Amino acid sequence: MDILKNIHREITPLSPEDSFLVFDRIKQDFDFPVHFHPEYELNFIHNGKGVKRVIGDSMEEIDDIELVLVGPNLHHGWVTHNCESDAIHEITIQFDENLFDQGFLKRRIMKPIKDMFDRSIHGILFSNNTATNLRERLAQVPRLDGMDYYLELVSILHDLAISRNQRLLSTYTVNRESFENSDKIKAVYEFVQENFNRKITLSEVSEIVNMSNVSFNRFMKKRTGKTFVDYVNDVRIGYAAMWLLEKDTSISEIAFKSGFNNMANFNRVFKKLKNATPSQYKNEFSGIKRIL
């Protein structure tokens, strides 16, 4: 997408022989631009209340403590914003997407971690309790060597994978692949990606997966946690949010281009999903982009 041309592509110092890269630092502000890279990134922040987090098309002011997993090539960054702390503690762990062999990830014992990696294409925010409970272990990781280092990090990833109250952050993803291991979900995903800009009826999608309307709605709710209408709106708002940032186009034009035929409905759904009006969202992100 065009917006990626305006975002820094980070070249990490990981070589093919390396396993992980860890940064542990106390800082007064965030001066690294919004960026992306093919490695996974686990980022822990303490004393960061008021910092603004950017993950894909999600922008939020963070709490005092947070822990986020960012998937490959999803743009992300943290901005000092309203944070007044002069001792922000940040621990960043990066590792190559091919570090864990696919055959290994398919083993039953690794399924929670594999599923978490699949979800990370949206960015995952873990609960404050999870971040607090893992704080000391994360702080010890940079002090470990060799196999102890590897095993402890795998253990941390497993604990994260099975933790409660995880939240996906970005409706926008880079690779356009569904994280659900289901041919039916994949068929629905591909159909919505190709047709979100027009009216989609429940009947035509139900027919694609050979289900009744009632069964299909139940299926979507179980698989995605959303009704089909909410799922389509997520996709539409994801595209609208990206176009607001990358195109010099009117909000009304973007609303219609993303599949909304009613401006009031577009504004209502956008604010519900992004906690800001379309114009507020565009202005706030423009302010952040000035740091690039």
Buried (B, 14 or more C-beta within 10 A) or exposed (E): EEBBEEBBEBEBEBEEEEEBBBEBEEBEEBEEBBBBBBBBBBBBBBBBBBBBBBBBBBBBBBEBBBBBBBBBBBBBBBBBBEBEBEEBBBBBBBBBBEBBEEEEBEEEEBEBBBBBBBBBBBBBBBBBEBBEBBBEEBBBBEEBEEEEBBEBBEEBBBBBBEBEEBEBBBBBBBEEEBBBEEEBBEBBBBBBEEBBBEEBEBEEBBEEBEBEBEEBBEBBBEBBEEBBEBBBBBBBBBBBBBBBBBEEEEBEEBBBBBBBEEEEEBBEBBBEBBEBBBEEBBEBBEEBBEEE
